Amino acid sequence: MYLHIDGKDVTMHPNEVAGKVGMQGDGSAGTREAKLIVIWSAEQIDDDGDAVCDPAWMPTPP
């Protein structure tokens, strides 16, 4: 089994980040981080010895 984790900043409505410390000029936050976690098993190994995930199981960008 393999695990892939990725983080992405998501723009939020101002009332959802009220009071959160951020990196904007005034110290406030405009985004929050969302995590995407994919757990998969490999059926094959490539020439470099890395696991290869079946492309049918991987999400495609919109």
C-alpha positions, 0 to 999 in steps of 0.5 A: 500500500502506498500513501500520497499526501498533498496540501493546497491553499484554498481561498476562504470567505473572510468570516471563515478566517476571522481571527486566524493568523496569516501571511497577508500584510496585516497579519490576517489569513485569506486561505486555509490549507486543505489536505488530499490523501490518496491510498493506493496499491501498486500492481506494477513497478517501473524501470526505476523500481518505483510503484506504478499506480493504475491511471484509471484510479488516479484523479484527473484535473478538471 
